[in-house]
């Protein structure tokens, strides 16, 4: 665990290393947070839930940080308002990095001496996965910040790549029946991934790959954003209120489209997966295509037992890539884009949140959100598994979220 702790903490800092202090301080919208805040909050987690409990005579690095960098833990105490995190010009980045070093050294010392109780080691494990979540959020929030800058800066130059080859869309059938879903066996899982339970599926088929930019462009060109019959009522109201005409970060340049990513603005590659679409857009596209979105149980049933391999953050691509037909379908189940499902984010049968502050981690968000599965090009590979449940509100677009189709078998 000591080695993993050091590796994950270092990976977070490596994501911030190419950025200026100004880059790390900006906040583009209430749902996003400054890079500097992510760096501090992930340290706050270890200080609050590990050091305060396990370090004899613990003295806070800065008592004010308990409020400034508390995200939503009401049990711990008050929080600085989320929409105003970008106003925190102080502490500066140098002091936040000093805070990280202070916390990392203290936790590493406890781990090296074997001084942590089994319960505290479990909290460290949660903290490491929590930090990996924030590694992805650093990149998603940074891209949104850069999108609000007329210069549209690039986080990293794009390495040369071969043109993606078209991979035909097929459907992989499943006979349905009684299946088991939820985390099972050894290894870490968040509390919302269980308990494992039986679920009955009717026969269905799942798209062999993610929907591509080219396919989604056809939907746009067919007037998809001007056809209310394709949209749920709340979705159509959002389209009209927000003026959506294409996925987030797309821009029409004459007869062509370009897309902003962490490599700057690039010509749209029609064979790469479409991303930065909301549940509303994914659902409308599926209806236009004569299909639907999969349930999370359907997705997990076909993903279970498969190797968790794909285009994750470690690949360095930092963008979704076209499917490789050399693999067995369904392709791209892990990595590239989080995949919207039609499943509301709720409790599994028999679920109960843990006691104490960490019980606030997942359970209290089980309303009005939809489940996404599979991870993205910004997700650390060791963070996901077939039972992993991500969740966002249906209008969220700034994550690397994409579309896989499903159909009923009649």
C-alpha positions as CSV (number, residue, x, y, z in Angstrom):
1,X,0.0,0.0,0.0
2,X,2.9,2.4,0.7
3,X,4.1,2.1,-2.9
4,X,0.6,2.6,-4.3
5,X,0.1,5.6,-2.0
6,X,3.3,7.3,-3.3
7,X,2.5,6.4,-7.0
8,X,-1.1,7.8,-6.9
9,X,-0.1,11.0,-5.0
10,X,2.7,11.6,-7.5
11,X,0.4,10.9,-10.5
12,X,-1.9,13.7,-9.3
13,X,1.0,16.2,-9.1
14,X,2.3,15.1,-12.5
15,X,-1.1,16.1,-14.0
16,X,-0.7,19.6,-12.6
17,X,3.0,19.9,-13.4
18,X,2.6,21.4,-16.9
19,X,0.2,24.1,-15.7
20,X,0.8,27.6,-14.5
21,X,-0.4,28.9,-11.1
22,X,-3.1,30.9,-13.1
23,X,-4.2,27.6,-14.8
24,X,-4.6,26.0,-11.4
25,X,-6.7,28.8,-9.9
26,X,-9.5,29.2,-12.5
27,X,-13.0,27.9,-12.2
28,X,-15.2,27.9,-15.3
29,X,-18.6,26.9,-13.8
30,X,-20.1,25.8,-10.4
31,X,-19.9,22.1,-11.3
32,X,-16.1,22.3,-12.0
33,X,-13.3,23.1,-9.5
34,X,-9.9,24.6,-9.9
35,X,-6.9,22.3,-10.2
36,X,-5.5,23.9,-7.0
37,X,-8.7,22.9,-5.1
38,X,-8.5,19.3,-6.3
39,X,-4.8,19.2,-5.1
40,X,-5.8,20.4,-1.7
41,X,-9.1,18.5,-1.3
42,X,-7.5,15.1,-1.9
43,X,-5.0,16.0,0.9
44,X,-7.8,17.2,3.1
45,X,-9.3,13.8,2.8
46,X,-6.3,12.0,4.2
47,X,-5.7,14.6,6.9
48,X,-9.3,14.6,8.0
49,X,-10.1,10.9,7.9
50,X,-6.6,9.3,8.6
51,X,-4.2,11.7,10.3
52,X,-6.8,13.3,12.7
53,X,-7.8,9.8,13.9
54,X,-4.5,7.9,13.8
55,X,-1.6,10.4,14.3
56,X,-0.9,11.0,18.0
57,X,-1.0,14.6,18.9
58,X,-2.0,15.6,15.4
59,X,-1.7,19.3,14.7
60,X,-3.5,20.6,11.6
61,X,-1.4,22.0,8.8
62,X,-3.7,25.0,8.7
63,X,-7.0,25.0,10.7
64,X,-8.7,27.1,8.0
65,X,-8.2,24.3,5.4
66,X,-10.9,22.2,7.3
67,X,-13.6,24.5,5.8
68,X,-11.9,25.6,2.6
69,X,-11.3,22.2,1.2
70,X,-14.2,20.2,2.6
71,X,-16.4,19.2,-0.4
72,X,-19.8,18.0,0.9
73,X,-19.1,16.2,4.2
74,X,-21.8,17.8,6.5
75,X,-20.8,15.5,9.3
76,X,-17.3,17.0,9.3
77,X,-18.5,20.6,9.3
78,X,-19.1,23.6,7.1
79,X,-17.7,24.0,3.6
80,X,-16.7,27.0,1.5
81,X,-19.3,27.5,-1.2
82,X,-18.6,25.3,-4.3
83,X,-19.3,28.0,-6.9
84,X,-16.7,30.3,-5.2
85,X,-13.8,27.9,-5.1
86,X,-12.2,29.9,-8.0
87,X,-12.2,33.0,-5.7
88,X,-9.6,31.3,-3.4
89,X,-6.5,33.2,-4.6
90,X,-5.1,32.3,-1.2
91,X,-3.7,29.9,-0.2
92,X,-1.5,30.1,-3.3
93,X,-0.4,27.1,-5.3
94,X,3.0,26.9,-3.5
95,X,1.3,26.6,-0.1
96,X,-1.2,24.0,-1.4
97,X,1.7,21.9,-2.7
98,X,3.4,22.2,0.7
99,X,0.2,21.0,2.2
100,X,0.3,18.0,-0.1
101,X,3.9,17.2,0.9
102,X,3.1,17.5,4.6
103,X,0.1,15.2,4.4
104,X,1.9,12.7,2.1
105,X,4.9,12.4,4.4
106,X,2.7,11.9,7.5
107,X,0.5,9.2,5.9
108,X,3.6,7.5,4.4
109,X,5.3,7.4,7.8
110,X,2.2,5.7,9.4
111,X,2.1,3.2,6.6
112,X,5.9,2.5,6.7
113,X,5.7,1.9,10.5
114,X,2.7,-0.4,10.2
115,X,1.0,2.0,12.6
116,X,-2.4,2.0,11.0
117,X,-5.3,-0.1,12.2
118,X,-7.1,-2.3,9.7
119,X,-10.0,0.2,9.6
120,X,-7.6,3.1,8.9
121,X,-5.9,1.1,6.1
122,X,-9.4,0.7,4.6
123,X,-9.9,4.4,4.7
124,X,-6.5,4.9,3.0
125,X,-7.7,2.6,0.3
126,X,-10.9,4.6,-0.2
127,X,-8.7,7.8,-0.2
128,X,-6.6,6.4,-3.0
129,X,-9.6,5.7,-5.2
130,X,-11.0,9.0,-4.2
131,X,-7.8,10.7,-5.4
132,X,-8.0,8.8,-8.7
133,X,-11.5,10.2,-9.2
134,X,-10.1,13.6,-8.7
135,X,-7.3,12.9,-11.2
136,X,-10.0,12.5,-13.9
137,X,-11.8,15.6,-12.6
138,X,-8.6,17.6,-12.9
139,X,-8.6,16.9,-16.6
140,X,-12.3,17.3,-17.3
141,X,-12.5,20.5,-15.3
142,X,-9.3,21.9,-17.0
143,X,-10.7,21.2,-20.4
144,X,-13.9,23.1,-19.6
145,X,-11.8,25.9,-18.2
146,X,-9.7,26.1,-21.4
147,X,-12.9,26.0,-23.5
148,X,-13.9,29.3,-21.9
149,X,-10.7,30.9,-23.0
150,X,-10.9,32.5,-26.5
151,X,-7.3,31.3,-27.1
152,X,-8.4,27.6,-26.6
153,X,-5.1,26.6,-25.2
154,X,-3.8,23.0,-25.4
155,X,-2.8,21.1,-22.3
156,X,-0.5,18.8,-24.2
157,X,0.6,18.6,-27.9
158,X,-1.0,15.7,-29.8
159,X,1.4,12.9,-30.7
160,X,1.3,11.7,-34.3
161,X,-1.3,9.0,-34.7
162,X,-2.6,6.7,-37.4
163,X,-6.0,7.5,-38.9
164,X,-8.7,5.4,-37.2
165,X,-10.2,2.8,-39.4
166,X,-13.9,2.3,-39.7
167,X,-15.3,-0.6,-37.6
168,X,-18.7,-1.7,-38.7
169,X,-21.4,-1.5,-36.0
170,X,-22.9,-4.9,-35.1
171,X,-25.0,-6.1,-32.2
172,X,-24.0,-8.7,-29.7
173,X,-27.0,-10.7,-28.4
174,X,-27.6,-12.0,-24.9
175,X,-30.4,-14.5,-24.1
176,X,-31.3,-12.7,-20.9
177,X,-32.5,-14.7,-17.8
178,X,-31.5,-14.5,-14.2
179,X,-28.1,-12.9,-13.7
180,X,-26.0,-11.7,-10.8
181,X,-24.9,-8.1,-10.7
182,X,-22.8,-6.1,-8.2
183,X,-19.3,-6.5,-6.9
184,X,-18.2,-9.9,-5.9
185,X,-14.9,-11.4,-4.7
186,X,-11.8,-9.8,-3.4
187,X,-10.5,-6.3,-4.3
188,X,-11.7,-2.8,-3.6
189,X,-15.2,-1.6,-4.5
190,X,-17.2,1.4,-3.4
191,X,-20.2,0.7,-1.2
192,X,-22.6,1.6,-4.0
193,X,-21.4,-1.4,-6.0
194,X,-23.2,-3.8,-3.7
195,X,-24.7,-5.9,-2.4
196,X,-24.4,-8.4,-5.2
197,X,-27.9,-9.5,-6.1
198,X,-30.0,-11.4,-8.7
199,X,-31.6,-9.5,-11.6
200,X,-33.8,-10.8,-14.4
201,X,-33.0,-9.6,-17.9
202,X,-35.1,-10.0,-21.0
203,X,-33.3,-10.9,-24.2
204,X,-31.3,-7.9,-25.6
205,X,-28.4,-7.0,-27.8
206,X,-25.6,-4.5,-27.2
207,X,-23.8,-2.4,-29.8
208,X,-20.4,-3.9,-30.6
209,X,-18.6,-0.5,-30.2
210,X,-19.3,3.1,-29.2
211,X,-21.2,5.4,-31.4
212,X,-18.7,7.4,-33.6
213,X,-18.4,11.1,-34.3
214,X,-19.4,10.4,-37.9
215,X,-22.6,8.6,-36.9
216,X,-23.5,11.4,-34.5
217,X,-22.8,14.0,-37.1
218,X,-25.4,12.4,-39.3
219,X,-27.9,12.9,-36.4
220,X,-26.9,16.5,-36.2
221,X,-27.2,17.0,-40.0
222,X,-30.6,15.3,-40.0
223,X,-31.9,18.1,-37.8
224,X,-31.7,16.0,-34.6
225,X,-31.5,19.1,-32.4
226,X,-34.5,20.6,-34.0
227,X,-36.9,17.6,-33.7
228,X,-38.7,17.6,-30.4
229,X,-40.2,14.1,-31.1
230,X,-36.8,12.6,-30.5
231,X,-36.3,14.1,-27.0
232,X,-37.7,13.6,-23.6
233,X,-39.7,16.5,-22.3
234,X,-37.0,17.8,-19.8
235,X,-34.4,17.1,-22.5
236,X,-36.2,19.3,-25.1
237,X,-36.6,22.1,-22.6
238,X,-32.9,21.9,-21.9
239,X,-32.0,22.0,-25.7
240,X,-34.1,25.1,-26.1
241,X,-32.9,26.8,-23.0
242,X,-29.2,26.1,-23.6
243,X,-29.3,26.5,-27.4
244,X,-27.6,23.1,-27.9
245,X,-26.9,22.3,-31.6
246,X,-24.1,19.7,-31.3
247,X,-22.0,18.0,-28.6
248,X,-20.0,20.2,-26.2
249,X,-16.7,21.4,-27.7
250,X,-17.9,20.8,-31.3
251,X,-17.8,23.8,-33.7
252,X,-19.0,24.0,-37.2
253,X,-16.5,25.3,-39.7
254,X,-18.3,25.6,-43.0
255,X,-19.3,22.1,-44.0
256,X,-17.0,20.5,-41.4
257,X,-16.8,20.2,-37.6
258,X,-13.9,20.6,-35.3
259,X,-13.6,19.6,-31.7
260,X,-11.7,21.0,-28.7
261,X,-9.8,18.6,-26.5
262,X,-6.8,18.6,-24.3
263,X,-4.7,18.8,-27.5
264,X,-6.4,22.0,-28.6
265,X,-8.9,22.3,-31.4
266,X,-8.6,19.5,-34.0
267,X,-10.5,18.5,-37.1
268,X,-13.2,16.0,-36.1
269,X,-12.2,12.4,-36.7
270,X,-15.4,10.7,-37.8
271,X,-14.2,7.2,-36.6
272,X,-13.4,8.2,-33.0
273,X,-16.2,7.8,-30.4
274,X,-18.5,10.8,-29.9
275,X,-18.1,12.2,-26.4
276,X,-19.1,15.1,-24.2
277,X,-22.8,14.4,-24.7
278,X,-25.4,14.4,-22.0
279,X,-27.8,11.6,-21.2
280,X,-30.4,13.7,-22.9
281,X,-28.4,13.7,-26.2
282,X,-27.5,10.0,-25.9
283,X,-31.1,9.1,-25.4
284,X,-32.3,11.2,-28.3
285,X,-29.6,9.8,-30.6
286,X,-30.5,6.3,-29.6
287,X,-34.2,6.9,-30.5
288,X,-33.2,8.5,-33.8
289,X,-31.1,5.4,-34.5
290,X,-34.0,3.0,-33.8
291,X,-32.4,1.7,-30.6
292,X,-32.1,2.6,-26.9
293,X,-29.5,3.0,-24.2
294,X,-28.6,-0.1,-22.3
295,X,-29.5,-0.7,-18.7
296,X,-26.6,-0.9,-16.3
297,X,-27.4,-4.5,-15.6
298,X,-27.2,-5.3,-19.3
299,X,-23.9,-3.5,-19.6
300,X,-22.4,-5.3,-16.6
301,X,-23.5,-8.7,-17.7
302,X,-21.6,-8.4,-20.9
303,X,-18.6,-6.7,-19.3
304,X,-18.2,-9.1,-16.4
305,X,-15.3,-11.5,-16.7
306,X,-13.6,-9.5,-19.5
307,X,-10.2,-7.9,-19.0
308,X,-10.3,-4.3,-17.9
309,X,-8.2,-3.1,-20.7
310,X,-8.6,-0.1,-23.0
311,X,-7.7,3.5,-23.7
312,X,-7.2,4.9,-20.2
313,X,-5.2,7.9,-19.0
314,X,-2.0,5.9,-18.9
315,X,-2.1,5.6,-22.7
316,X,-1.3,9.3,-23.0
317,X,-3.9,9.7,-25.7
318,X,-6.1,11.9,-23.5
319,X,-8.9,11.5,-26.1
320,X,-11.2,8.7,-27.2
321,X,-9.9,6.6,-30.0
322,X,-11.6,4.5,-32.7
323,X,-12.4,0.8,-32.0
324,X,-9.8,-1.9,-32.8
325,X,-11.6,-4.7,-34.5
326,X,-8.8,-7.2,-33.6
327,X,-10.5,-7.5,-30.2
328,X,-13.6,-9.6,-29.5
329,X,-16.8,-7.6,-29.5
330,X,-18.3,-5.9,-27.7
331,X,-15.4,-3.5,-28.1
332,X,-14.4,-0.4,-25.9
333,X,-16.3,-1.6,-22.8
334,X,-13.5,0.0,-20.7
335,X,-11.8,3.3,-21.4
336,X,-12.4,5.9,-24.1
337,X,-15.8,7.2,-22.9
338,X,-18.0,6.7,-19.9
339,X,-21.2,5.1,-21.3
340,X,-24.6,6.4,-20.4
341,X,-27.1,3.9,-19.3
342,X,-30.8,4.3,-19.0
343,X,-30.6,3.3,-15.3
344,X,-31.4,5.8,-12.5
345,X,-28.6,5.9,-9.9
346,X,-30.2,4.3,-6.9
347,X,-29.6,1.8,-4.1
348,X,-29.2,-1.9,-4.8
349,X,-31.5,-4.2,-2.8
350,X,-30.2,-4.4,0.8
351,X,-27.8,-1.4,0.4
352,X,-27.1,0.7,3.5
353,X,-24.5,3.4,3.6
354,X,-21.6,3.1,6.0
355,X,-21.9,4.8,9.3
356,X,-20.1,8.1,9.9
357,X,-18.9,10.8,7.5
358,X,-17.8,8.4,4.8
359,X,-21.4,7.3,4.6
360,X,-21.9,10.6,2.7
361,X,-19.6,9.5,-0.1
362,X,-22.2,7.8,-2.3
363,X,-25.6,7.2,-0.8
364,X,-26.9,10.7,-0.4
365,X,-26.6,11.3,-4.2
366,X,-29.0,8.6,-5.1
367,X,-31.7,10.8,-6.7
368,X,-32.1,12.4,-10.1
369,X,-28.9,11.1,-11.6
370,X,-28.1,8.4,-14.2
371,X,-25.5,5.6,-14.1
372,X,-22.5,5.6,-16.5
373,X,-20.2,2.6,-16.9
374,X,-16.8,1.7,-18.2
375,X,-14.3,4.6,-17.6
376,X,-12.8,7.0,-20.0
377,X,-9.6,8.1,-21.6
378,X,-9.0,10.2,-18.5
379,X,-9.6,7.4,-16.0
380,X,-6.7,5.6,-14.3
381,X,-6.8,1.9,-15.4
382,X,-6.6,0.6,-11.8
383,X,-9.6,2.6,-10.8
384,X,-12.4,0.8,-12.7
385,X,-14.0,-2.6,-12.8
386,X,-17.2,-4.1,-14.3
387,X,-19.3,-3.3,-11.3
388,X,-18.1,0.4,-11.0
389,X,-21.0,2.8,-11.0
390,X,-20.4,6.4,-12.0
391,X,-23.3,8.9,-11.9
392,X,-24.1,12.3,-13.2
393,X,-27.2,14.5,-13.8
394,X,-28.8,14.0,-17.2
395,X,-27.7,17.3,-18.6
396,X,-24.0,16.9,-17.7
397,X,-21.7,17.2,-20.8
398,X,-18.2,18.1,-19.6
399,X,-17.2,14.5,-18.8
400,X,-15.8,12.2,-21.4
401,X,-19.3,10.6,-21.8
402,X,-20.4,8.7,-24.9
403,X,-23.0,6.4,-26.3
404,X,-23.4,2.6,-26.7
405,X,-26.6,1.4,-28.3
406,X,-28.8,-1.5,-27.2
407,X,-31.9,-3.1,-28.6
408,X,-34.6,-5.5,-27.4
409,X,-34.7,-8.9,-28.9
410,X,-38.2,-9.8,-29.8
